[in-house]
Amino acid sequence: MAQIIPTSIRLGLRANWQQFALLVIVNAFVGAMVGLERTIVPLIAAQDFGLVSKTIVLTFLVSFGVVKALANLFAGRMSDRIGRKQILVAGWLAGLPVPFLIILAPSWGWVVFANVLLGINQGLCWSTTVIMKIDLVGPQQRGLAMGLNEFAGYLAVSLSALMTGYLAATFGLRPVPFYPGIAFAVLGLLLSLFFVRETRLHVRYEAQNQPQDIATPSQITREPSFAEILLLTSWKDRALFAASQAGMVNNLNDGMIWGLMPIFLAGAGLPLKQVALIAAAYPGVWGVSQLITGSLSDRWGRKWMIAIGMWVQAVGIGLFIIGQSFAVWLGAAMLLGLGTAFVYPTLLAAVSDVAHPAWRASAVGVYRLWRDGGYALGALLSGVLADTLGIPWAIAAIGGLTFLSGLVVAVVMYETLPARRYKLHSD
């Protein structure tokens, strides 16, 4: 028997703009937390702790990536079972100690542990804000919703990275650049605890009013087992497989940029303020551009925006290798950000297109498991390559993988945009 849904429940951005806007603000604080590290943590490893091996330096990203990937999986599954808000609050509780641990760290192990907690914070909080926005807007505006979500998150990453870089140039690498992180964590927790509302009734409303989608092989309307969802999202459905591998490679190259690029640019003689500007330009362009690209995917479709975005990323990465000046490297960062803006919200929208509302949060969790596992894989791969062949070779290898990932999307993925699927089936 279908559950009775209150008449006040409606789908759409306009009908839910207050909660949606609140979740955008909360996700900005989530992004600001990770932005604290984008410029200066790799430099702390070298200057404060004397670490030389790039593989050891990037252990903070390995711990972050592994834990965030698993936290995504947990957040998706448990959001379907116990609700979204509880997971969001738990994520903020995990994030509270992070700035204190880095400020007080007497050894590199403390920084690595701080990134374990940061991975839990990012996995639980970012996953649930994504899922809740998808719940609120319904099937017609997913790309726009994800564009707004990722805009807020990655613009905050950019501004936080720029701020910490300038604070570090003025006051030193620790402790001053991490003081804002305390405010980010406290404000994010308070907003989530007292003002964010649960969205599972919106999911039930959508499930009861969704037309049968005969063009998509993954529309299991009953709640499947976790093993079924894992197999569908990882391999059995072509679109979900293509999205999962593209997400992994996207974050693989992001991990390389995060971990190696500050060291690479500082080694090329750039002052810290210019390194901070490049580190901020990449997520800044990424964040702002998603205001446009997310909505465009609702009109143009998902598949080719993802493929083209991966290829643009590959070109941007290549420019870092051949560039010899601040201007070229800044342009490379902006191009990389533009390519990522094509990819990031569109991948989330594509997964949400294919997965049924009854198990969509779990599918998003599996996708984000593979996507954020790319941080750990990218850190390990680029660290080993940098130690054995040098940083330029590590950058080139990651760029090549990014190009190949776009090729996989072009060959394997089917179009997931609901309007396009219905049209193709009726034709």
Backbone hydrogen bonds, N-H to C=O, Kabsch-Sander energy under -0.5 kcal/mol:
donor,donor_aa,acceptor,acceptor_aa,energy
9,I,6,P,-1.6
12,G,136,L,-2.2
16,N,12,G,-1.1
17,W,14,R,-1.0
20,F,16,N,-2.5
21,A,17,W,-2.7
22,L,18,Q,-2.1
23,L,19,Q,-2.4
24,V,20,F,-2.0
25,I,21,A,-2.0
26,V,22,L,-2.5
27,N,23,L,-2.4
28,A,24,V,-1.5
29,F,25,I,-1.6
30,V,26,V,-1.7
31,G,27,N,-2.6
32,A,28,A,-2.4
33,M,29,F,-1.6
34,V,30,V,-1.2
35,G,31,G,-2.0
36,L,32,A,-1.0
37,E,34,V,-1.4
38,R,34,V,-0.5
38,R,35,G,-0.7
41,V,37,E,-1.1
44,I,40,I,-2.3
45,A,41,V,-1.9
46,A,42,P,-1.2
47,Q,43,L,-3.0
48,D,44,I,-2.2
49,F,44,I,-1.3
50,G,46,A,-0.7
51,L,45,A,-2.5
57,V,53,S,-2.3
58,L,54,K,-2.2
59,T,56,I,-1.7
60,F,57,V,-1.1
61,L,58,L,-0.6
62,V,58,L,-1.8
63,S,59,T,-2.5
64,F,60,F,-1.7
65,G,61,L,-3.1
66,V,62,V,-2.6
67,V,63,S,-2.0
68,K,64,F,-2.7
69,A,65,G,-2.4
70,L,66,V,-2.1
71,A,67,V,-2.6
72,N,68,K,-2.4
73,L,69,A,-1.7
74,F,70,L,-2.4
75,A,71,A,-3.1
76,G,72,N,-2.6
77,R,73,L,-2.1
78,M,74,F,-2.9
79,S,75,A,-1.9
80,D,76,G,-1.2
81,R,77,R,-0.9
82,I,78,M,-3.5
83,G,78,M,-0.9
83,G,79,S,-0.6
87,I,83,G,-0.6
88,L,84,R,-1.9
89,V,85,K,-2.4
90,A,86,Q,-2.0
91,G,87,I,-2.0
92,W,88,L,-1.6
93,L,89,V,-2.0
94,A,90,A,-1.7
95,G,91,G,-1.3
96,L,92,W,-1.2
98,V,95,G,-1.2
101,L,97,P,-2.4
102,I,98,V,-1.9
103,I,99,P,-2.3
104,L,100,F,-2.4
105,A,101,L,-0.9
110,W,107,S,-1.1
111,V,107,S,-0.8
112,V,108,W,-2.2
113,F,109,G,-2.4
114,A,110,W,-2.4
115,N,111,V,-1.7
116,V,112,V,-1.0
117,L,113,F,-1.9
118,L,114,A,-2.2
119,G,115,N,-2.0
120,I,116,V,-1.8
121,N,117,L,-2.6
122,Q,118,L,-2.9
123,G,119,G,-2.7
124,L,120,I,-2.6
125,C,121,N,-2.4
126,W,122,Q,-1.9
127,S,122,Q,-0.6
127,S,123,G,-1.1
128,T,124,L,-1.8
129,T,125,C,-2.2
130,V,126,W,-2.2
131,I,127,S,-2.7
132,M,128,T,-2.8
133,K,129,T,-1.8
134,I,130,V,-2.2
135,D,131,I,-2.4
136,L,132,M,-2.0
137,V,133,K,-2.1
138,G,134,I,-1.5
141,Q,138,G,-0.6
145,A,141,Q,-2.6
146,M,142,R,-2.8
147,G,143,G,-2.3
148,L,144,L,-2.5
149,N,145,A,-2.3
150,E,146,M,-2.8
151,F,147,G,-2.3
152,A,148,L,-2.2
153,G,149,N,-2.2
154,Y,150,E,-2.7
155,L,151,F,-2.3
156,A,152,A,-1.7
157,V,153,G,-1.7
158,S,154,Y,-2.1
159,L,155,L,-2.7
160,S,156,A,-2.5
161,A,157,V,-2.6
162,L,158,S,-2.6
163,M,159,L,-2.6
164,T,160,S,-2.7
165,G,161,A,-1.9
166,Y,162,L,-2.1
167,L,163,M,-2.7
168,A,164,T,-2.6
169,A,165,G,-2.1
170,T,166,Y,-1.4
171,F,167,L,-3.5
172,G,168,A,-1.9
178,F,175,P,-2.0
179,Y,176,V,-1.6
181,G,178,F,-0.6
182,I,178,F,-0.7
182,I,179,Y,-1.3
183,A,179,Y,-0.9
184,F,180,P,-2.4
185,A,181,G,-2.3
186,V,182,I,-2.1
187,L,183,A,-2.6
188,G,184,F,-2.4
189,L,185,A,-2.1
190,L,186,V,-2.4
191,L,187,L,-2.4
192,S,188,G,-2.0
193,L,189,L,-2.5
194,F,190,L,-2.3
195,F,191,L,-2.0
196,V,191,L,-1.4
202,H,199,T,-0.9
203,V,199,T,-1.1
204,R,200,R,-1.9
205,Y,201,L,-2.2
206,E,202,H,-2.2
207,A,203,V,-2.6
208,Q,204,R,-2.1
209,N,205,Y,-1.1
209,N,206,E,-0.5
210,Q,206,E,-0.7
214,I,212,Q,-0.9
216,T,213,D,-0.9
219,Q,216,T,-1.2
220,I,218,S,-2.2
221,T,219,Q,-0.7
229,I,225,S,-2.1
230,L,226,F,-2.8
231,L,227,A,-2.3
232,L,228,E,-2.7
233,T,229,I,-2.6
234,S,230,L,-1.9
235,W,231,L,-2.4
236,K,231,L,-2.7
237,D,232,L,-1.8
238,R,236,K,-0.5
241,F,237,D,-2.7
242,A,238,R,-2.4
243,A,239,A,-2.4
244,S,240,L,-2.4
245,Q,241,F,-2.5
246,A,242,A,-2.0
247,G,243,A,-2.6
248,M,244,S,-2.1
249,V,245,Q,-2.4
250,N,246,A,-2.6
251,N,247,G,-2.1
252,L,248,M,-1.8
253,N,249,V,-2.4
254,D,250,N,-1.8
255,G,251,N,-2.5
256,M,252,L,-1.7
257,I,253,N,-2.3
258,W,254,D,-2.8
259,G,255,G,-2.7
260,L,256,M,-2.8
261,M,256,M,-0.9
261,M,257,I,-0.9
264,F,260,L,-3.0
265,L,261,M,-3.0
266,A,262,P,-2.3
267,G,263,I,-2.4
268,A,264,F,-1.0
269,G,266,A,-1.5
270,L,265,L,-1.9
274,Q,271,P,-0.6
275,V,271,P,-2.1
276,A,272,L,-2.6
277,L,273,K,-1.8
278,I,274,Q,-2.2
279,A,275,V,-2.7
280,A,276,A,-2.0
281,A,277,L,-2.2
282,Y,278,I,-1.5
284,G,280,A,-1.9
285,V,281,A,-2.9
286,W,282,Y,-2.1
287,G,283,P,-2.8
288,V,284,G,-2.6
289,S,285,V,-2.5
290,Q,286,W,-1.0
290,Q,287,G,-0.5
291,L,288,V,-1.6
292,I,289,S,-1.6
293,T,289,S,-2.6
294,G,290,Q,-1.6
296,L,292,I,-2.4
297,S,293,T,-1.9
298,D,294,G,-0.6
298,D,295,S,-1.0
299,R,295,S,-0.5
299,R,296,L,-1.5
300,W,296,L,-3.6
301,G,297,S,-1.0
306,I,302,R,-2.0
307,A,303,K,-2.2
308,I,304,W,-2.5
309,G,305,M,-1.9
310,M,306,I,-2.1
311,W,307,A,-1.7
312,V,308,I,-2.4
313,Q,309,G,-2.2
314,A,310,M,-1.9
315,V,311,W,-1.8
316,G,312,V,-2.3
317,I,313,Q,-2.6
318,G,314,A,-2.1
319,L,315,V,-1.8
320,F,316,G,-1.0
320,F,317,I,-0.6
321,I,317,I,-0.9
321,I,318,G,-0.6
322,I,318,G,-1.8
323,G,319,L,-1.9
329,W,325,S,-2.2
330,L,326,F,-2.6
331,G,327,A,-2.2
332,A,328,V,-2.5
333,A,329,W,-2.1
334,M,330,L,-2.1
335,L,331,G,-2.4
336,L,332,A,-2.5
337,G,333,A,-2.2
338,L,334,M,-2.1
339,G,335,L,-2.4
340,T,336,L,-2.2
341,A,337,G,-2.0
342,F,338,L,-1.5
343,V,339,G,-1.2
344,Y,340,T,-3.1
347,L,343,V,-2.4
348,L,344,Y,-1.4
349,A,345,P,-2.2
350,A,346,T,-2.4
351,V,347,L,-2.3
352,S,348,L,-2.1
353,D,349,A,-2.0
354,V,350,A,-1.7
355,A,351,V,-2.3
359,W,356,H,-1.8
360,R,356,H,-0.8
363,A,359,W,-1.9
364,V,360,R,-2.8
365,G,361,A,-2.0
366,V,362,S,-2.2
367,Y,363,A,-2.8
368,R,364,V,-2.5
369,L,365,G,-1.7
370,W,366,V,-2.0
371,R,367,Y,-2.8
372,D,368,R,-2.5
373,G,369,L,-1.4
374,G,370,W,-0.7
374,G,371,R,-1.1
375,Y,372,D,-1.1
376,A,372,D,-0.7
377,L,373,G,-2.3
378,G,374,G,-3.0
379,A,375,Y,-2.4
380,L,376,A,-2.4
381,L,377,L,-2.9
382,S,378,G,-2.6
383,G,379,A,-1.9
384,V,380,L,-2.4
385,L,381,L,-2.5
386,A,382,S,-2.4
387,D,383,G,-2.1
388,T,384,V,-2.1
389,L,385,L,-3.2
390,G,385,L,-1.1
394,A,390,G,-1.7
395,I,391,I,-2.5
396,A,392,P,-2.4
397,A,393,W,-2.4
398,I,394,A,-1.9
399,G,395,I,-2.1
400,G,396,A,-2.2
401,L,397,A,-2.0
402,T,398,I,-1.9
403,F,399,G,-1.9
404,L,400,G,-2.1
405,S,401,L,-2.1
406,G,402,T,-1.7
407,L,403,F,-1.5
408,V,404,L,-2.0
409,V,405,S,-1.9
410,A,406,G,-2.2
411,V,407,L,-2.0
412,V,408,V,-3.0
413,M,408,V,-0.5
413,M,409,V,-1.4
420,R,417,L,-0.6
421,R,417,L,-2.4
422,Y,418,P,-2.5
423,K,419,A,-1.8
424,L,420,R,-2.5
425,H,421,R,-2.4
426,S,422,Y,-2.5
427,D,423,K,-2.3
